[in-house]
Structures are given as C-alpha cells and as structure tokens.
Amino acid sequence: MLFDKEEKFKVIFDKIQEKQTEQNMFNMFLETYPTEWKQLKVTFSKFNRSKQFGKTIPLPKPEMSLRKEIRVWLKKQ
C-alpha cells in the first residue's frame, strides 16, 4: 500500500522527459522512491509467509500492483 501515491506519481510524471508511459513511470518510481518500493516488497513477503497452508488469498505481486496503480493514474490524466 502506497501513501500519498497521487503526489508521488505527479512528481514522477513531471520528472520524466520523454513520453510518460507505464514502464517509464515504473522505472522512475524505483529510482525516486527506493524505500517505498522496498516496503512494498517486504509487506508482500510477510503476507505470503503468514498465510496458512492450503488457504489462498490472492495478492498481486508488488510489480503488478504498482503497475496497475500507475496505469489507473495515467488514465485519469
């Protein structure tokens, strides 16, 4: 879960010189906010380890989750 994602995506959007695509924004997010990215991965990993055997709760991987949030944000622009 990202906090202040609207603000972060706006900062990234303004930083990118070339065309603002999902891939460009994803790469820039990793460069600009490495601690937030690490926290997303840690949260995902903790959740996967805490699941009980045999019970599945679908949780998208951090890469997929972040890309989806960027895609949704770009559509609003």
Distance bins in CASP14 RR format, pairs under 12 A and 6 or more apart:
PFRMAT RR
TARGET T0000
AUTHOR 0000-0000-0000
RMODE 2
METHOD distances of the structure
MODEL  1
1 36 0 0 0 0 0 1 0 0 0 0 0
1 39 0 0 0 0 1 0 0 0 0 0 0
1 40 1 0 0 1 0 0 0 0 0 0 0
1 42 0 0 0 0 0 1 0 0 0 0 0
1 43 1 0 0 1 0 0 0 0 0 0 0
1 44 0 0 0 0 0 1 0 0 0 0 0
1 47 0 0 0 0 0 1 0 0 0 0 0
1 59 0 0 0 0 0 1 0 0 0 0 0
1 62 0 0 0 0 0 1 0 0 0 0 0
1 65 0 0 0 0 1 0 0 0 0 0 0
1 66 0 0 0 0 0 1 0 0 0 0 0
1 69 0 0 0 0 1 0 0 0 0 0 0
2 8 1 0 0 1 0 0 0 0 0 0 0
2 9 0 0 0 0 1 0 0 0 0 0 0
2 12 0 0 0 0 0 1 0 0 0 0 0
2 29 0 0 0 0 1 0 0 0 0 0 0
2 33 0 0 0 0 1 0 0 0 0 0 0
2 35 0 0 0 0 0 1 0 0 0 0 0
2 36 1 0 0 1 0 0 0 0 0 0 0
2 37 0 0 0 0 1 0 0 0 0 0 0
2 39 0 0 0 0 1 0 0 0 0 0 0
2 40 1 0 0 1 0 0 0 0 0 0 0
2 43 0 0 0 0 0 1 0 0 0 0 0
2 62 0 0 0 0 0 1 0 0 0 0 0
2 65 0 0 0 0 1 0 0 0 0 0 0
2 66 1 0 0 1 0 0 0 0 0 0 0
2 68 0 0 0 0 0 1 0 0 0 0 0
2 69 1 0 0 1 0 0 0 0 0 0 0
2 70 0 0 0 0 0 1 0 0 0 0 0
2 72 0 0 0 0 0 1 0 0 0 0 0
2 73 0 0 0 0 0 1 0 0 0 0 0
3 33 0 0 0 0 0 1 0 0 0 0 0
3 35 0 0 0 0 0 1 0 0 0 0 0
3 36 0 0 0 0 1 0 0 0 0 0 0
3 39 0 0 0 0 1 0 0 0 0 0 0
3 40 0 0 0 0 0 1 0 0 0 0 0
4 10 0 0 0 0 1 0 0 0 0 0 0
4 11 0 0 0 0 1 0 0 0 0 0 0
4 33 0 0 0 0 0 1 0 0 0 0 0
4 36 0 0 0 0 1 0 0 0 0 0 0
5 11 0 0 0 0 0 1 0 0 0 0 0
5 12 0 0 0 0 0 1 0 0 0 0 0
5 13 0 0 0 0 0 1 0 0 0 0 0
5 25 0 0 0 0 0 1 0 0 0 0 0
5 29 0 0 0 0 1 0 0 0 0 0 0
5 33 0 0 0 0 1 0 0 0 0 0 0
5 36 0 0 0 0 1 0 0 0 0 0 0
5 40 0 0 0 0 0 1 0 0 0 0 0
5 65 0 0 0 0 0 1 0 0 0 0 0
5 66 0 0 0 0 1 0 0 0 0 0 0
5 68 0 0 0 0 0 1 0 0 0 0 0
5 69 1 0 0 1 0 0 0 0 0 0 0
5 70 0 0 0 0 1 0 0 0 0 0 0
5 72 0 0 0 0 1 0 0 0 0 0 0
5 73 1 0 0 1 0 0 0 0 0 0 0
5 76 0 0 0 0 0 1 0 0 0 0 0
6 12 0 0 0 0 0 1 0 0 0 0 0
6 13 0 0 0 0 0 1 0 0 0 0 0
6 69 0 0 0 0 1 0 0 0 0 0 0
6 70 0 0 0 0 0 1 0 0 0 0 0
6 72 0 0 0 0 0 1 0 0 0 0 0
6 73 1 0 0 1 0 0 0 0 0 0 0
6 76 0 0 0 0 1 0 0 0 0 0 0
6 77 0 0 0 0 0 1 0 0 0 0 0
7 13 0 0 0 0 0 1 0 0 0 0 0
7 14 0 0 0 0 0 1 0 0 0 0 0
7 32 0 0 0 0 0 1 0 0 0 0 0
7 33 0 0 0 0 0 1 0 0 0 0 0
7 36 0 0 0 0 0 1 0 0 0 0 0
7 73 0 0 0 0 0 1 0 0 0 0 0
8 14 0 0 0 0 0 1 0 0 0 0 0
8 15 0 0 0 0 0 1 0 0 0 0 0
8 25 0 0 0 0 0 1 0 0 0 0 0
8 28 0 0 0 0 0 1 0 0 0 0 0
8 29 1 0 0 1 0 0 0 0 0 0 0
8 30 0 0 0 0 0 1 0 0 0 0 0
8 32 1 0 0 1 0 0 0 0 0 0 0
8 33 1 0 0 1 0 0 0 0 0 0 0
8 35 0 0 0 0 0 1 0 0 0 0 0
8 36 1 0 0 1 0 0 0 0 0 0 0
8 37 0 0 0 0 0 1 0 0 0 0 0
8 66 0 0 0 0 0 1 0 0 0 0 0
8 69 0 0 0 0 1 0 0 0 0 0 0
8 70 0 0 0 0 0 1 0 0 0 0 0
8 73 0 0 0 0 1 0 0 0 0 0 0
9 15 0 0 0 0 0 1 0 0 0 0 0
9 16 0 0 0 0 0 1 0 0 0 0 0
9 20 0 0 0 0 1 0 0 0 0 0 0
9 22 0 0 0 0 0 1 0 0 0 0 0
9 24 0 0 0 0 0 1 0 0 0 0 0
9 25 1 0 0 1 0 0 0 0 0 0 0
9 26 0 0 0 0 0 1 0 0 0 0 0
9 28 0 0 0 0 1 0 0 0 0 0 0
9 29 1 0 0 1 0 0 0 0 0 0 0
9 32 0 0 0 0 0 1 0 0 0 0 0
9 33 0 0 0 0 0 1 0 0 0 0 0
9 36 0 0 0 0 0 1 0 0 0 0 0
9 66 0 0 0 0 0 1 0 0 0 0 0
9 69 1 0 0 1 0 0 0 0 0 0 0
9 70 1 0 0 1 0 0 0 0 0 0 0
9 71 0 0 0 0 0 1 0 0 0 0 0
9 72 0 0 0 0 1 0 0 0 0 0 0
9 73 1 0 1 0 0 0 0 0 0 0 0
9 74 0 0 0 0 1 0 0 0 0 0 0
9 75 0 0 0 0 0 1 0 0 0 0 0
9 76 0 0 0 0 1 0 0 0 0 0 0
9 77 0 0 0 0 1 0 0 0 0 0 0
10 16 0 0 0 0 0 1 0 0 0 0 0
10 20 0 0 0 0 0 1 0 0 0 0 0
10 25 0 0 0 0 0 1 0 0 0 0 0
10 28 0 0 0 0 0 1 0 0 0 0 0
10 29 0 0 0 0 0 1 0 0 0 0 0
10 32 0 0 0 0 0 1 0 0 0 0 0
10 70 0 0 0 0 0 1 0 0 0 0 0
10 73 0 0 0 0 1 0 0 0 0 0 0
10 74 0 0 0 0 0 1 0 0 0 0 0
10 76 0 0 0 0 0 1 0 0 0 0 0
10 77 0 0 0 0 1 0 0 0 0 0 0
11 25 0 0 0 0 0 1 0 0 0 0 0
11 28 0 0 0 0 1 0 0 0 0 0 0
11 29 0 0 0 0 1 0 0 0 0 0 0
11 31 0 0 0 0 0 1 0 0 0 0 0
11 32 1 0 0 1 0 0 0 0 0 0 0
11 33 0 0 0 0 1 0 0 0 0 0 0
11 36 0 0 0 0 0 1 0 0 0 0 0
11 73 0 0 0 0 0 1 0 0 0 0 0
12 20 0 0 0 0 1 0 0 0 0 0 0
12 21 0 0 0 0 0 1 0 0 0 0 0
12 22 0 0 0 0 0 1 0 0 0 0 0
12 24 0 0 0 0 1 0 0 0 0 0 0
12 25 1 0 1 0 0 0 0 0 0 0 0
12 26 0 0 0 0 1 0 0 0 0 0 0
12 27 0 0 0 0 1 0 0 0 0 0 0
12 28 1 0 1 0 0 0 0 0 0 0 0
12 29 1 0 1 0 0 0 0 0 0 0 0
12 30 0 0 0 0 0 1 0 0 0 0 0
12 31 0 0 0 0 1 0 0 0 0 0 0
12 32 1 0 1 0 0 0 0 0 0 0 0
12 33 0 0 0 0 1 0 0 0 0 0 0
12 36 0 0 0 0 0 1 0 0 0 0 0
12 66 0 0 0 0 0 1 0 0 0 0 0
12 69 0 0 0 0 0 1 0 0 0 0 0
12 70 0 0 0 0 1 0 0 0 0 0 0
12 73 0 0 0 0 1 0 0 0 0 0 0
12 74 0 0 0 0 0 1 0 0 0 0 0
12 77 0 0 0 0 0 1 0 0 0 0 0
13 19 0 0 0 0 0 1 0 0 0 0 0
13 20 1 0 1 0 0 0 0 0 0 0 0
13 21 0 0 0 0 0 1 0 0 0 0 0
13 22 0 0 0 0 0 1 0 0 0 0 0
13 24 0 0 0 0 1 0 0 0 0 0 0
13 25 1 0 0 1 0 0 0 0 0 0 0
13 28 0 0 0 0 1 0 0 0 0 0 0
13 29 0 0 0 0 0 1 0 0 0 0 0
13 32 0 0 0 0 0 1 0 0 0 0 0
13 70 0 0 0 0 1 0 0 0 0 0 0
13 73 0 0 0 0 1 0 0 0 0 0 0
13 74 0 0 0 0 1 0 0 0 0 0 0
13 76 0 0 0 0 0 1 0 0 0 0 0
13 77 1 0 0 1 0 0 0 0 0 0 0
14 20 0 0 0 0 1 0 0 0 0 0 0
14 25 0 0 0 0 0 1 0 0 0 0 0
14 28 0 0 0 0 0 1 0 0 0 0 0
14 32 0 0 0 0 0 1 0 0 0 0 0
14 77 0 0 0 0 0 1 0 0 0 0 0
15 24 0 0 0 0 1 0 0 0 0 0 0
15 25 0 0 0 0 1 0 0 0 0 0 0
15 27 0 0 0 0 0 1 0 0 0 0 0
15 28 1 0 1 0 0 0 0 0 0 0 0
15 29 0 0 0 0 0 1 0 0 0 0 0
15 31 0 0 0 0 1 0 0 0 0 0 0
15 32 1 0 0 1 0 0 0 0 0 0 0
15 33 0 0 0 0 0 1 0 0 0 0 0
16 22 0 0 0 0 0 1 0 0 0 0 0
16 23 0 0 0 0 0 1 0 0 0 0 0
16 24 1 0 1 0 0 0 0 0 0 0 0
16 25 1 0 0 1 0 0 0 0 0 0 0
16 26 0 0 0 0 0 1 0 0 0 0 0
16 27 0 0 0 0 1 0 0 0 0 0 0
16 28 1 0 1 0 0 0 0 0 0 0 0
16 29 0 0 0 0 0 1 0 0 0 0 0
16 31 0 0 0 0 0 1 0 0 0 0 0
16 32 0 0 0 0 0 1 0 0 0 0 0
16 70 0 0 0 0 0 1 0 0 0 0 0
16 74 0 0 0 0 0 1 0 0 0 0 0
17 24 0 0 0 0 1 0 0 0 0 0 0
17 28 0 0 0 0 0 1 0 0 0 0 0
18 24 1 0 0 1 0 0 0 0 0 0 0
18 25 0 0 0 0 0 1 0 0 0 0 0
18 27 0 0 0 0 0 1 0 0 0 0 0
18 28 0 0 0 0 0 1 0 0 0 0 0
19 25 0 0 0 0 0 1 0 0 0 0 0
19 74 0 0 0 0 0 1 0 0 0 0 0
20 26 0 0 0 0 0 1 0 0 0 0 0
20 27 0 0 0 0 0 1 0 0 0 0 0
20 28 0 0 0 0 1 0 0 0 0 0 0
20 70 0 0 0 0 1 0 0 0 0 0 0
20 71 0 0 0 0 0 1 0 0 0 0 0
20 73 0 0 0 0 0 1 0 0 0 0 0
20 74 1 0 0 1 0 0 0 0 0 0 0
20 75 0 0 0 0 0 1 0 0 0 0 0
20 77 1 0 0 1 0 0 0 0 0 0 0
21 27 0 0 0 0 1 0 0 0 0 0 0
21 28 0 0 0 0 0 1 0 0 0 0 0
21 67 0 0 0 0 0 1 0 0 0 0 0
21 70 0 0 0 0 1 0 0 0 0 0 0
21 71 0 0 0 0 1 0 0 0 0 0 0
21 74 0 0 0 0 1 0 0 0 0 0 0
22 28 0 0 0 0 0 1 0 0 0 0 0
22 29 0 0 0 0 0 1 0 0 0 0 0
22 63 0 0 0 0 0 1 0 0 0 0 0
22 64 0 0 0 0 0 1 0 0 0 0 0
22 66 0 0 0 0 1 0 0 0 0 0 0
22 67 1 0 1 0 0 0 0 0 0 0 0
22 68 0 0 0 0 1 0 0 0 0 0 0
22 69 0 0 0 0 0 1 0 0 0 0 0
22 70 1 0 1 0 0 0 0 0 0 0 0
22 71 1 0 1 0 0 0 0 0 0 0 0
22 72 0 0 0 0 0 1 0 0 0 0 0
22 73 0 0 0 0 1 0 0 0 0 0 0
22 74 1 0 0 1 0 0 0 0 0 0 0
22 75 0 0 0 0 0 1 0 0 0 0 0
22 77 0 0 0 0 0 1 0 0 0 0 0
23 29 0 0 0 0 0 1 0 0 0 0 0
23 30 0 0 0 0 0 1 0 0 0 0 0
23 63 0 0 0 0 0 1 0 0 0 0 0
23 66 0 0 0 0 0 1 0 0 0 0 0
23 67 0 0 0 0 1 0 0 0 0 0 0
23 70 0 0 0 0 1 0 0 0 0 0 0
23 71 0 0 0 0 0 1 0 0 0 0 0
23 74 0 0 0 0 0 1 0 0 0 0 0
24 30 0 0 0 0 0 1 0 0 0 0 0
24 31 0 0 0 0 0 1 0 0 0 0 0
24 32 0 0 0 0 0 1 0 0 0 0 0
24 67 0 0 0 0 0 1 0 0 0 0 0
24 70 0 0 0 0 1 0 0 0 0 0 0
24 74 0 0 0 0 0 1 0 0 0 0 0
25 31 0 0 0 0 0 1 0 0 0 0 0
25 32 0 0 0 0 1 0 0 0 0 0 0
25 33 0 0 0 0 0 1 0 0 0 0 0
25 66 0 0 0 0 1 0 0 0 0 0 0
25 67 0 0 0 0 1 0 0 0 0 0 0
25 69 0 0 0 0 1 0 0 0 0 0 0
25 70 1 0 1 0 0 0 0 0 0 0 0
25 71 0 0 0 0 1 0 0 0 0 0 0
25 72 0 0 0 0 0 1 0 0 0 0 0
25 73 0 0 0 0 1 0 0 0 0 0 0
25 74 1 0 0 1 0 0 0 0 0 0 0
25 77 0 0 0 0 0 1 0 0 0 0 0
26 32 0 0 0 0 0 1 0 0 0 0 0
26 33 0 0 0 0 0 1 0 0 0 0 0
26 37 0 0 0 0 1 0 0 0 0 0 0
26 62 0 0 0 0 0 1 0 0 0 0 0
26 63 1 0 0 1 0 0 0 0 0 0 0
26 64 0 0 0 0 0 1 0 0 0 0 0
26 65 0 0 0 0 0 1 0 0 0 0 0
26 66 1 0 0 1 0 0 0 0 0 0 0
26 67 1 0 1 0 0 0 0 0 0 0 0
26 68 0 0 0 0 0 1 0 0 0 0 0
26 69 0 0 0 0 1 0 0 0 0 0 0
26 70 1 0 0 1 0 0 0 0 0 0 0
26 71 0 0 0 0 1 0 0 0 0 0 0
26 73 0 0 0 0 0 1 0 0 0 0 0
26 74 0 0 0 0 0 1 0 0 0 0 0
27 33 0 0 0 0 0 1 0 0 0 0 0
27 37 0 0 0 0 0 1 0 0 0 0 0
27 63 0 0 0 0 0 1 0 0 0 0 0
27 66 0 0 0 0 0 1 0 0 0 0 0
27 67 0 0 0 0 0 1 0 0 0 0 0
27 70 0 0 0 0 0 1 0 0 0 0 0
28 34 0 0 0 0 0 1 0 0 0 0 0
28 37 0 0 0 0 0 1 0 0 0 0 0
28 66 0 0 0 0 0 1 0 0 0 0 0
28 70 0 0 0 0 1 0 0 0 0 0 0
29 35 0 0 0 0 0 1 0 0 0 0 0
29 36 1 0 0 1 0 0 0 0 0 0 0
29 37 1 0 0 1 0 0 0 0 0 0 0
29 40 0 0 0 0 0 1 0 0 0 0 0
29 62 0 0 0 0 0 1 0 0 0 0 0
29 63 0 0 0 0 0 1 0 0 0 0 0
29 65 0 0 0 0 0 1 0 0 0 0 0
29 66 1 0 0 1 0 0 0 0 0 0 0
29 67 0 0 0 0 1 0 0 0 0 0 0
29 69 0 0 0 0 1 0 0 0 0 0 0
29 70 1 0 0 1 0 0 0 0 0 0 0
29 73 0 0 0 0 0 1 0 0 0 0 0
30 36 0 0 0 0 1 0 0 0 0 0 0
30 37 1 0 1 0 0 0 0 0 0 0 0
30 38 0 0 0 0 1 0 0 0 0 0 0
30 40 0 0 0 0 0 1 0 0 0 0 0
30 41 0 0 0 0 0 1 0 0 0 0 0
30 62 0 0 0 0 0 1 0 0 0 0 0
30 63 0 0 0 0 1 0 0 0 0 0 0
30 66 0 0 0 0 1 0 0 0 0 0 0
30 67 0 0 0 0 0 1 0 0 0 0 0
30 70 0 0 0 0 0 1 0 0 0 0 0
31 37 0 0 0 0 1 0 0 0 0 0 0
33 39 0 0 0 0 1 0 0 0 0 0 0
33 40 0 0 0 0 1 0 0 0 0 0 0
33 66 0 0 0 0 0 1 0 0 0 0 0
34 40 0 0 0 0 0 1 0 0 0 0 0
34 41 0 0 0 0 0 1 0 0 0 0 0
35 41 0 0 0 0 0 1 0 0 0 0 0
35 42 0 0 0 0 0 1 0 0 0 0 0
36 42 0 0 0 0 0 1 0 0 0 0 0
36 43 0 0 0 0 0 1 0 0 0 0 0
36 62 0 0 0 0 0 1 0 0 0 0 0
36 66 0 0 0 0 1 0 0 0 0 0 0
36 69 0 0 0 0 0 1 0 0 0 0 0
37 43 0 0 0 0 0 1 0 0 0 0 0
37 44 0 0 0 0 0 1 0 0 0 0 0
37 62 1 0 0 1 0 0 0 0 0 0 0
37 63 0 0 0 0 1 0 0 0 0 0 0
37 65 0 0 0 0 0 1 0 0 0 0 0
37 66 1 0 0 1 0 0 0 0 0 0 0
38 44 0 0 0 0 0 1 0 0 0 0 0
38 45 0 0 0 0 0 1 0 0 0 0 0
38 62 0 0 0 0 1 0 0 0 0 0 0
39 45 0 0 0 0 0 1 0 0 0 0 0
39 46 0 0 0 0 0 1 0 0 0 0 0
39 62 0 0 0 0 1 0 0 0 0 0 0
39 66 0 0 0 0 0 1 0 0 0 0 0
40 46 0 0 0 0 0 1 0 0 0 0 0
40 47 0 0 0 0 0 1 0 0 0 0 0
40 59 0 0 0 0 0 1 0 0 0 0 0
40 60 0 0 0 0 0 1 0 0 0 0 0
40 61 0 0 0 0 1 0 0 0 0 0 0
40 62 1 0 1 0 0 0 0 0 0 0 0
40 63 0 0 0 0 1 0 0 0 0 0 0
40 64 0 0 0 0 0 1 0 0 0 0 0
40 65 1 0 0 1 0 0 0 0 0 0 0
40 66 1 0 0 1 0 0 0 0 0 0 0
40 67 0 0 0 0 0 1 0 0 0 0 0
40 69 0 0 0 0 0 1 0 0 0 0 0
41 47 0 0 0 0 0 1 0 0 0 0 0
41 48 0 0 0 0 0 1 0 0 0 0 0
41 61 0 0 0 0 1 0 0 0 0 0 0
41 62 1 0 1 0 0 0 0 0 0 0 0
41 63 0 0 0 0 1 0 0 0 0 0 0
41 65 0 0 0 0 0 1 0 0 0 0 0
41 66 0 0 0 0 0 1 0 0 0 0 0
42 48 0 0 0 0 0 1 0 0 0 0 0
42 49 0 0 0 0 0 1 0 0 0 0 0
42 62 0 0 0 0 1 0 0 0 0 0 0
43 49 0 0 0 0 0 1 0 0 0 0 0
43 50 0 0 0 0 0 1 0 0 0 0 0
43 59 0 0 0 0 1 0 0 0 0 0 0
43 61 0 0 0 0 0 1 0 0 0 0 0
43 62 1 0 0 1 0 0 0 0 0 0 0
43 65 0 0 0 0 0 1 0 0 0 0 0
44 50 0 0 0 0 0 1 0 0 0 0 0
44 51 0 0 0 0 0 1 0 0 0 0 0
44 57 0 0 0 0 0 1 0 0 0 0 0
44 59 1 0 0 1 0 0 0 0 0 0 0
44 60 0 0 0 0 1 0 0 0 0 0 0
44 61 1 0 0 1 0 0 0 0 0 0 0
44 62 1 0 1 0 0 0 0 0 0 0 0
44 63 0 0 0 0 1 0 0 0 0 0 0
44 64 0 0 0 0 0 1 0 0 0 0 0
44 65 0 0 0 0 1 0 0 0 0 0 0
44 66 0 0 0 0 0 1 0 0 0 0 0
45 51 0 0 0 0 0 1 0 0 0 0 0
45 59 0 0 0 0 0 1 0 0 0 0 0
45 61 0 0 0 0 0 1 0 0 0 0 0
45 62 0 0 0 0 1 0 0 0 0 0 0
46 59 0 0 0 0 0 1 0 0 0 0 0
46 62 0 0 0 0 0 1 0 0 0 0 0
47 56 0 0 0 0 0 1 0 0 0 0 0
47 57 0 0 0 0 1 0 0 0 0 0 0
47 58 0 0 0 0 0 1 0 0 0 0 0
47 59 1 0 1 0 0 0 0 0 0 0 0
47 60 0 0 0 0 0 1 0 0 0 0 0
47 61 0 0 0 0 0 1 0 0 0 0 0
47 62 0 0 0 0 0 1 0 0 0 0 0
47 65 0 0 0 0 0 1 0 0 0 0 0
48 56 0 0 0 0 0 1 0 0 0 0 0
48 57 0 0 0 0 1 0 0 0 0 0 0
48 58 0 0 0 0 0 1 0 0 0 0 0
48 59 1 0 0 1 0 0 0 0 0 0 0
48 60 0 0 0 0 0 1 0 0 0 0 0
48 61 0 0 0 0 1 0 0 0 0 0 0
48 62 0 0 0 0 0 1 0 0 0 0 0
49 59 0 0 0 0 0 1 0 0 0 0 0
50 57 0 0 0 0 1 0 0 0 0 0 0
50 59 0 0 0 0 0 1 0 0 0 0 0
51 57 1 0 0 1 0 0 0 0 0 0 0
51 58 0 0 0 0 0 1 0 0 0 0 0
51 59 0 0 0 0 1 0 0 0 0 0 0
58 64 0 0 0 0 0 1 0 0 0 0 0
58 65 0 0 0 0 0 1 0 0 0 0 0
59 65 0 0 0 0 1 0 0 0 0 0 0
60 66 0 0 0 0 1 0 0 0 0 0 0
60 67 0 0 0 0 1 0 0 0 0 0 0
60 68 1 0 0 1 0 0 0 0 0 0 0
60 69 0 0 0 0 0 1 0 0 0 0 0
61 67 0 0 0 0 1 0 0 0 0 0 0
61 68 0 0 0 0 0 1 0 0 0 0 0
62 68 0 0 0 0 0 1 0 0 0 0 0
62 69 0 0 0 0 0 1 0 0 0 0 0
63 69 0 0 0 0 0 1 0 0 0 0 0
63 70 0 0 0 0 0 1 0 0 0 0 0
64 70 0 0 0 0 0 1 0 0 0 0 0
64 71 0 0 0 0 0 1 0 0 0 0 0
65 71 0 0 0 0 0 1 0 0 0 0 0
65 72 0 0 0 0 0 1 0 0 0 0 0
66 72 0 0 0 0 0 1 0 0 0 0 0
66 73 0 0 0 0 0 1 0 0 0 0 0
67 73 0 0 0 0 0 1 0 0 0 0 0
67 74 0 0 0 0 0 1 0 0 0 0 0
68 74 0 0 0 0 0 1 0 0 0 0 0
68 75 0 0 0 0 0 1 0 0 0 0 0
69 75 0 0 0 0 0 1 0 0 0 0 0
69 76 0 0 0 0 0 1 0 0 0 0 0
70 76 0 0 0 0 0 1 0 0 0 0 0
70 77 0 0 0 0 0 1 0 0 0 0 0
71 77 0 0 0 0 0 1 0 0 0 0 0
END
